[in-house]
Amino acid sequence: MRGWTALFIKDGKLILRNRLLLVVLVIYPFLIMGIMGAAFYDAGRPVPLGLVDLDRAEEGGIAWLGATTDEVPALERRFRYRAVRVEEFGSCEEAEEALSTGRASMVLAIMTDGESPRWLGADLTADQVELTLEDVREASSMRDYSSFQEALEPRGGERNDLVLALREKEYPHIGESIWLDKESYDASGLIMRFSSGVAEVTEYESEEEAREALARGGIDAVIVLPRAFVYRLKALNETAIVPVIIDQSNLVKAEFAETSIRGFLSRVKDGVAEEKMRAVVAGLYVLVTGGDFFGTEVVGLGQIRENLETIKGALADRPELAELVEGGIDLATTVIEDIEEAADYLKGTALPVELDISSTAGRTLSAKDAAVPALIALSILWTGVLCGAILMVVEDEEGMRERIALTETGPLALVGSKLLLATVVVFAQSAVMLVLAVAAFGVFASNALLALLVIAAASFSCIGIGLVIAAFARQVAAAVIMSVLVSFPLIFMTGAVYPLSQMPSFMQWLAHAVPLTYAIDALSGVMLRGEGLADVAGRVGILLAFGVGLLAAGSMLARRRDAG
């Protein structure tokens, strides 16, 4: 027993004397717990979303709609048939002028491959406008847009065969409101009310403006409320389809955004359904009890049944007629029961709201598409830090540092050579990973060549971290352990595991002090979001600045270590 006690005390002293071992075994777990706790402690905070409300009629505004259909000739014939006179225009500007001056109430732009749009305009009545829109909606997939340019070049790779335009104030059922809890709400008001506490919603004038904010990372998704959205919510036979644009380049962030949107839209649906069903159920009960049935005074079926029972009693001596009256009483009873059952059914009926989800990439991304940029960036961090640290420390272990000190080689050249070599190694490794992912596994990459530029800049910056670590290690084993200790917590601080938008503000600030954050964002942008050089130039510049700064820090620390 005494021997066990002596060994226990000896091992304890060994841990206390070895600072690196003390950090690994005692302090580091609490550090990781602190970082993860700081990242996740504010979990459930509102998701930043963008809102484009097209369900409102602005003075002088024009409603643009695009349709993909094979029935353009038939739709054109119906349009010409309804119009008294059809006017042709030479450009979008002429068509807009005709709408604004009242010469035309509706304009059609017929798209032909390789040719300019063919513009037709006519002055239609309100009923004719609604019929034309209904024709197009039944024959195609139709979507609302903020401008002709958006309808002309829609996202997602599809092309509209037909573009329609009319004055917003003449769009059927646009800008309606609904009463809930004795308050009136328009489309955006509904979203603001039911998203409270779930999402932080910012309104934008157009879908293009909202997409730019999404690309900058200011919001996590965009909701586009289509025209006549509230009307379709209120109608029993309509489905309110809500387009949603999500940045699927980050699967975790995309899942948070979609879950948030589905959650509060379900609350919108339930709130509207409850109010609407309450009114319908009240109307159905009026059929039983009598009274005002949506503006018409009716005699209730209950009163009719009582009258029939009185008549039946008066026909006691006429059994054949009493039997006929009994049939009427049974019919009234059956109708009353059916109405009560219908009312119960309507109370449990949910009003349909569907999401039309699209990606900023222009196509739906799979899990492997979204995972590859983050995996490559994490590989750059891990390999770069290790390579930079080991190349510096191995000189100490092999006694090369003393021989180099006899030459006129300065610390900047000493550290810079390691940085250059490690950059080449890490870049080659990551480039092979990218090529294999695209060629062998079919991973989507909209701009693979630009991704290589980002990889080079990221390699340059992450290796600098290893050069700084090397100044505090004398052995390769110590350098490896310190590289792991530094790299592991950075994974949780850069949005690779948990969305930055869900982290506290100070954690977001810390994340932007780590080069890996910019590497992941830039790689995701050029591979998945279709960003070009101008879009990622700022992030690439930041990565290069990190590399230069860490190179200078590594040189200064190497000089101090040699002097010591």
C-alpha positions in Angstrom: 0.0 0.0 0.0 2.9 2.3 0.8 4.3 1.7 -2.7 1.0 2.6 -4.3 0.8 5.8 -2.3 4.4 6.8 -3.3 3.7 6.2 -7.0 0.5 8.2 -6.8 2.3 11.1 -5.3 5.1 10.8 -7.8 2.6 10.9 -10.7 0.8 13.9 -9.3 4.1 15.8 -9.0 4.9 14.8 -12.6 1.7 16.4 -13.8 2.2 19.5 -11.8 5.7 20.0 -13.0 4.8 19.4 -16.7 2.9 22.5 -17.7 1.8 21.1 -21.1 0.5 17.9 -19.5 -1.3 19.9 -16.8 -3.0 22.0 -19.5 -4.1 18.8 -21.5 -5.4 16.9 -18.5 -6.8 19.6 -16.2 -7.3 23.0 -17.8 -8.1 22.2 -21.5 -11.4 20.3 -20.9 -12.7 23.3 -19.0 -11.5 25.6 -21.8 -13.4 23.5 -24.4 -16.5 23.5 -22.2 -16.3 27.2 -21.8 -16.0 27.8 -25.6 -18.9 25.5 -26.4 -21.0 26.9 -23.6 -20.3 30.4 -24.9 -21.2 29.4 -28.4 -24.4 27.6 -27.5 -25.7 29.4 -24.4 -27.9 31.7 -26.4 -29.3 28.8 -28.5 -32.8 29.6 -29.6 -32.2 33.3 -30.3 -34.3 34.7 -33.2 -33.1 33.6 -36.7 -32.3 36.7 -39.0 -34.7 36.6 -42.0 -35.5 38.8 -44.9 -39.0 39.6 -46.0 -40.2 40.8 -49.4 -43.9 41.7 -49.3 -45.4 41.7 -52.8 -48.9 41.6 -51.4 -49.4 45.4 -51.3 -50.4 47.9 -54.0 -48.2 50.9 -54.2 -49.2 54.0 -56.2 -47.8 53.6 -59.7 -46.3 50.2 -58.9 -46.3 47.4 -61.5 -46.9 43.8 -60.7 -44.6 41.4 -62.7 -45.4 37.7 -63.1 -43.5 35.0 -65.0 -44.8 31.7 -66.3 -43.1 28.6 -67.6 -45.5 26.8 -70.0 -45.9 25.0 -73.3 -49.2 26.7 -74.0 -48.0 30.2 -75.0 -49.8 30.2 -78.4 -53.1 29.2 -76.8 -52.8 31.8 -74.0 -52.0 34.5 -76.6 -55.1 33.6 -78.6 -57.3 33.9 -75.4 -55.7 37.2 -74.6 -56.4 38.6 -78.1 -59.9 37.2 -78.0 -60.8 39.1 -74.8 -59.2 42.3 -75.9 -61.0 44.8 -78.1 -57.7 46.0 -79.5 -54.2 44.7 -79.0 -51.3 47.1 -79.1 -47.7 45.9 -79.8 -44.7 47.6 -78.1 -41.1 47.6 -79.1 -39.5 47.5 -75.6 -40.2 47.1 -71.9 -40.1 50.9 -71.4 -42.9 51.4 -73.9 -45.0 48.7 -72.2 -44.4 50.2 -68.8 -45.4 53.7 -70.1 -48.6 52.2 -71.6 -49.5 50.7 -68.2 -48.7 53.9 -66.3 -50.7 56.1 -68.7 -53.7 53.7 -68.8 -53.4 52.8 -72.4 -53.1 49.2 -71.4 -54.3 47.4 -68.2 -52.3 44.3 -68.9 -49.1 43.6 -70.9 -47.7 40.2 -72.1 -44.1 39.7 -73.0 -43.7 36.5 -75.1 -40.2 35.1 -74.8 -38.6 33.3 -77.8 -35.2 31.7 -77.6 -32.5 33.9 -79.0 -34.8 36.8 -79.8 -36.0 39.9 -78.0 -39.4 39.6 -76.1 -42.5 40.3 -78.1 -44.7 42.8 -76.2 -48.5 42.9 -76.4 -50.8 45.1 -74.5 -54.6 45.5 -74.1 -57.1 47.4 -72.0 -59.0 44.7 -70.2 -61.8 44.9 -67.7 -61.1 43.7 -64.1 -63.0 40.4 -64.8 -61.0 39.9 -68.0 -57.7 40.5 -66.1 -58.7 37.9 -63.5 -59.7 35.4 -66.1 -56.4 35.9 -68.0 -54.4 35.4 -64.8 -56.4 32.3 -64.0 -55.8 30.9 -67.5 -52.0 31.3 -67.1 -52.1 29.9 -63.5 -53.9 26.8 -64.7 -51.6 26.3 -67.7 -48.3 26.9 -66.0 -46.2 27.4 -63.0 -46.5 31.1 -62.3 -44.6 33.2 -59.9 -44.6 36.9 -58.7 -41.5 39.1 -59.2 -40.5 42.6 -58.2 -39.3 43.7 -61.6 -39.1 42.7 -65.2 -35.4 41.9 -64.9 -36.1 39.4 -62.2 -38.8 37.8 -64.3 -36.6 37.9 -67.4 -33.6 36.1 -65.7 -35.1 34.0 -62.9 -32.9 32.1 -60.5 -32.7 28.3 -60.5 -31.8 27.7 -64.2 -35.4 27.9 -65.5 -36.6 30.3 -68.1 -40.0 32.0 -68.2 -41.8 31.6 -71.5 -44.3 34.3 -70.7 -44.1 37.5 -68.6 -47.2 39.4 -67.5 -47.5 42.9 -66.1 -50.3 45.0 -64.8 -50.8 47.9 -62.4 -50.5 46.7 -58.8 -53.7 48.4 -57.7 -55.6 46.4 -60.4 -54.1 43.0 -59.4 -57.0 40.9 -58.2 -57.3 40.6 -54.4 -54.0 42.3 -53.7 -53.3 44.0 -50.4 -56.2 42.5 -48.5 -56.2 42.3 -44.7 -57.6 39.9 -42.1 -59.0 40.5 -38.6 -57.4 38.6 -35.8 -58.2 39.2 -32.1 -60.0 42.4 -33.1 -57.0 43.8 -35.0 -56.4 44.1 -38.8 -53.3 42.6 -40.3 -51.9 42.8 -43.8 -49.4 40.3 -45.2 -46.3 41.6 -43.6 -48.1 42.4 -40.4 -49.1 38.7 -40.1 -45.5 37.7 -40.5 -44.2 40.3 -38.0 -46.8 39.2 -35.4 -46.3 35.5 -35.6 -42.6 35.5 -36.1 -42.0 37.5 -32.9 -39.6 35.6 -30.6 -38.8 33.1 -33.4 -37.2 35.3 -36.1 -35.7 38.7 -36.5 -37.4 39.9 -39.7 -36.0 42.7 -41.9 -38.1 44.0 -44.8 -36.6 44.6 -48.3 -38.1 46.4 -51.3 -37.2 43.7 -53.8 -36.1 40.0 -54.0 -32.8 41.1 -55.5 -32.0 43.4 -52.6 -32.9 40.6 -50.1 -30.7 38.1 -52.0 -27.8 40.5 -51.8 -28.2 40.6 -48.0 -28.4 36.8 -47.9 -25.2 36.6 -49.9 -23.5 39.0 -47.4 -24.5 36.8 -44.5 -26.7 39.5 -43.0 -29.7 37.2 -43.0 -30.2 33.4 -43.1 -33.1 33.2 -45.5 -35.6 35.2 -47.6 -39.4 34.9 -47.5 -41.3 36.3 -50.5 -44.9 36.9 -49.8 -46.7 36.6 -53.2 -49.4 38.9 -54.3 -52.9 38.0 -53.0 -51.3 36.1 -50.2 -53.8 37.1 -47.5 -56.7 36.4 -49.9 -55.5 32.9 -50.5 -55.1 32.4 -46.7 -58.7 33.4 -46.3 -60.1 31.3 -49.2 -61.2 27.8 -48.4 -60.3 26.4 -51.9 -56.9 28.1 -52.2 -53.4 27.2 -51.2 -51.0 30.0 -50.1 -47.6 29.1 -51.6 -44.7 31.1 -50.1 -41.4 31.2 -52.0 -38.4 30.9 -49.6 -34.8 31.3 -50.6 -32.3 29.6 -48.3 -28.5 29.6 -48.3 -28.0 25.8 -48.4 -24.2 26.1 -48.5 -24.3 25.7 -44.7 -26.6 22.8 -43.8 -26.9 23.7 -40.1 -27.8 27.3 -40.8 -30.3 26.2 -43.6 -32.0 23.8 -41.2 -32.3 26.4 -38.5 -33.8 28.9 -41.0 -36.2 26.4 -42.5 -37.4 25.1 -39.1 -38.0 28.7 -37.9 -40.0 29.6 -41.0 -42.1 26.5 -40.9 -42.7 27.1 -37.3 -44.1 30.6 -37.4 -45.9 30.1 -40.7 -47.7 27.2 -39.0 -48.7 29.8 -36.3 -49.9 32.1 -39.1 -51.9 29.3 -40.6 -53.4 28.2 -37.3 -54.3 31.7 -36.3 -56.0 32.6 -39.6 -57.7 29.2 -39.7 -59.0 29.6 -36.2 -60.5 33.0 -37.0 -61.9 31.9 -40.4 -63.3 28.7 -39.1 -64.9 30.5 -36.1 -66.8 32.7 -38.6 -67.8 29.7 -40.9 -68.9 27.6 -37.9 -71.0 30.5 -36.6 -72.6 30.8 -40.0 -73.4 27.1 -40.1 -75.0 27.3 -36.7 -77.2 30.1 -38.0 -78.6 27.7 -40.5 -79.8 25.7 -37.5 -80.9 28.4 -35.2 -81.8 31.1 -37.7 -80.6 34.7 -38.1 -78.1 36.5 -40.3 -76.2 34.1 -42.6 -73.4 36.2 -44.1 -75.8 39.1 -45.0 -78.9 37.0 -45.6 -81.7 36.6 -43.0 -82.6 32.9 -42.8 -85.1 30.8 -40.9 -83.3 28.2 -38.9 -83.7 24.5 -39.6 -84.5 24.1 -35.9 -87.5 26.4 -36.3 -88.6 24.6 -39.5 -88.4 21.3 -37.7 -90.6 22.7 -34.8 -93.1 24.0 -37.3 -93.2 20.6 -39.0 -93.8 18.9 -35.7 -96.7 21.3 -35.0 -98.2 20.5 -38.4 -97.8 16.8 -37.8 -99.7 17.1 -34.5 -102.5 18.9 -36.3 -102.7 16.1 -38.9 -103.4 13.4 -36.3 -106.6 12.4 -38.2 -104.8 12.4 -41.6 -102.1 9.7 -41.1 -101.0 9.7 -44.8 -100.2 13.4 -44.6 -98.6 13.1 -41.2 -96.3 10.4 -42.6 -95.1 12.8 -45.3 -94.5 15.5 -42.7 -92.6 13.0 -40.6 -90.3 12.5 -43.6 -89.6 16.3 -43.6 -88.9 16.2 -39.9 -86.4 13.4 -40.4 -84.7 15.3 -43.2 -84.4 18.5 -41.1 -82.9 16.4 -38.3 -80.4 14.8 -40.6 -79.4 18.1 -42.1 -79.0 19.6 -38.6 -76.8 16.7 -37.5 -74.7 17.0 -40.7 -74.2 20.7 -40.2 -73.0 20.1 -36.6 -70.6 17.4 -37.8 -69.3 19.7 -40.6 -68.7 22.5 -38.0 -66.7 20.1 -35.8 -64.7 19.1 -38.9 -64.0 22.7 -39.9 -62.8 23.4 -36.4 -60.0 20.9 -36.8 -59.2 21.8 -40.4 -55.8 23.6 -41.0 -55.6 26.1 -43.8 -52.9 25.0 -46.3 -49.7 27.0 -46.5 -46.9 25.5 -48.7 -43.3 26.5 -48.9 -41.6 26.7 -52.3 -37.9 26.4 -51.1 -35.1 27.3 -53.5 -31.3 27.7 -52.9 -29.0 30.6 -53.6 -27.0 28.1 -55.6 -29.8 28.0 -58.2 -30.3 24.3 -57.5 -31.1 22.1 -54.6 -27.9 21.1 -52.8 -27.2 17.7 -51.3 -25.5 17.1 -48.0 -22.2 16.2 -49.7 -22.3 19.5 -51.7 -22.7 21.6 -48.6 -20.2 19.5 -46.5 -17.2 19.6 -48.9 -16.2 23.3 -48.6 -16.2 23.0 -44.8 -14.3 19.8 -44.8 -11.6 21.2 -47.1 -11.3 24.3 -44.9 -11.0 22.2 -41.8 -8.4 20.0 -43.5 -6.5 23.2 -44.4 -6.6 24.3 -40.8 -5.5 21.0 -39.3 -2.8 20.2 -41.9 -1.6 23.8 -42.1 -1.2 24.3 -38.4 0.6 20.9 -38.0 2.9 21.4 -41.0 3.9 24.9 -40.0 4.6 23.9 -36.4 6.5 20.7 -37.2 8.7 22.2 -39.9 10.0 24.8 -37.3 10.4 22.5 -34.4 12.1 19.6 -36.3 15.1 21.9 -36.9 15.5 22.2 -33.1 15.3 18.5 -32.6 17.9 17.8 -35.3 20.2 20.6 -34.2 19.9 22.4 -37.5 19.0 25.7 -35.9 22.5 26.2 -34.5 24.1 25.7 -37.9 21.6 28.0 -39.6 22.4 30.7 -36.9 26.0 30.7 -38.1 24.8 31.9 -41.6 23.4 35.4 -42.3 19.9 34.0 -42.7 17.5 36.1 -40.7 14.4 34.9 -38.8 12.1 36.3 -41.5 13.7 34.1 -44.2 13.8 31.2 -41.8 10.1 31.4 -41.1 9.1 32.5 -44.6 10.7 29.4 -46.2 8.7 27.1 -43.9 5.6 29.1 -44.8 6.2 28.8 -48.5 6.9 25.1 -48.4 3.9 24.3 -46.1 1.6 26.4 -48.3 2.6 24.3 -51.3 2.1 21.1 -49.4 -1.3 22.0 -48.0 -2.5 23.6 -51.3 -1.6 20.5 -53.2 -3.4 18.3 -50.7 -6.5 20.4 -50.7 -6.6 20.8 -54.5 -6.5 17.0 -54.9 -9.4 16.8 -52.4 -11.4 19.3 -54.4 -10.7 17.6 -57.7 -11.7 14.2 -56.3 -14.8 15.6 -54.8 -16.0 17.1 -58.1 -14.8 14.4 -60.5 -15.3 11.2 -58.5 -18.2 12.1 -56.2 -20.1 14.6 -58.4 -19.9 17.4 -55.8 -21.3 20.7 -57.1 -18.7 23.4 -57.6 -19.8 26.5 -59.6 -16.3 27.9 -59.9 -13.6 25.3 -59.1 -10.7 27.5 -60.4 -11.6 30.3 -58.1 -11.9 27.8 -55.3 -8.3 26.9 -55.8 -7.4 30.6 -55.3 -9.3 30.6 -52.0 -7.6 27.4 -51.0 -4.2 29.0 -51.6 -5.0 32.0 -49.5 -6.5 29.9 -46.7 -3.4 27.7 -46.7 -1.2 30.7 -46.4 -3.1 32.1 -43.4 -3.6 28.9 -41.4 0.0 27.8 -41.7 0.9 31.1 -40.0 -0.9 29.8 -36.9 1.5 26.8 -36.8 4.5 29.1 -37.1 3.4 31.0 -34.0 2.8 27.8 -32.1 6.3 26.5 -32.9 7.8 29.4 -30.9 6.4 27.8 -27.7 7.4 24.2 -28.4 10.9 22.5 -28.4 9.9 19.0 -29.5 7.7 17.7 -32.3 5.4 15.8 -29.9 4.8 19.1 -28.0 4.1 20.9 -31.3 1.6 18.3 -32.3 -0.2 18.5 -28.9 -0.3 22.3 -29.0 -1.6 22.3 -32.6 -4.4 20.0 -31.5 -5.2 22.2 -28.5 -5.4 25.3 -30.6 -7.2 23.8 -33.7 -9.9 21.9 -31.9 -11.7 24.9 -30.3 -11.4 26.9 -33.5 -13.8 24.4 -35.2 -16.6 25.5 -32.9 -15.9 29.2 -33.3 -16.2 29.5 -37.1 -19.7 28.4 -38.1 -18.6 25.0 -39.3 -20.6 23.2 -36.5 -23.1 25.9 -35.4 -24.4 28.9 -37.3 -22.7 32.2 -36.4 -26.1 34.0 -36.5 -27.2 31.9 -33.5 -24.1 32.7 -31.4 -23.8 35.6 -29.0 -22.4 38.8 -30.3 -19.0 38.5 -28.6 -18.6 35.0 -30.1 -19.3 36.3 -33.5 -16.7 38.9 -33.0 -14.2 36.2 -31.9 -15.1 34.1 -34.9 -14.1 37.0 -37.3 -10.7 37.0 -35.6 -10.1 33.5 -37.0 -9.0 33.0 -40.6 -10.9 29.7 -40.9 -14.2 31.7 -40.7 -13.4 33.5 -43.9 -12.0 30.4 -45.6 -15.2 28.5 -45.0 -17.4 31.4 -46.1 -15.3 32.1 -49.3 -15.1 28.4 -50.3 -18.9 28.0 -49.8 -19.5 31.2 -51.8 -17.4 30.2 -54.9 -18.5 26.6 -54.9 -22.1 26.7 -53.9 -23.5 30.3 -54.2 -22.0 31.1 -57.5 -19.9 34.1 -56.3 -17.2 35.5 -58.5 -13.8 37.0 -57.8 -15.3 40.5 -57.0 -17.6 38.9 -54.4 -14.8 37.0 -52.5 -12.0 39.5 -53.1 -12.5 41.0 -49.6 -12.4 37.7 -47.8 -9.3 36.5 -49.9 -7.6 39.8 -49.0 -8.3 39.2 -45.3 -6.9 35.7 -45.5 -3.7 37.0 -47.1 -3.5 39.7 -44.4 -3.8 37.1 -41.7 -0.9 35.2 -43.4 1.3 38.2 -43.5 0.5 39.2 -39.9 1.2 35.7 -38.6 4.4 35.5 -40.6 5.6 38.7 -38.9 4.5 37.4 -35.5 6.2 34.1 -36.1 9.5 35.8 -37.2 9.4 38.0 -34.1 8.8 35.1 -31.8 11.5 33.0 -33.5 14.0 35.9 -33.0 13.1 36.1 -29.3 13.4 32.4 -28.8 16.8 32.3 -30.5 18.0 35.2 -28.3 16.8 33.4 -25.2 
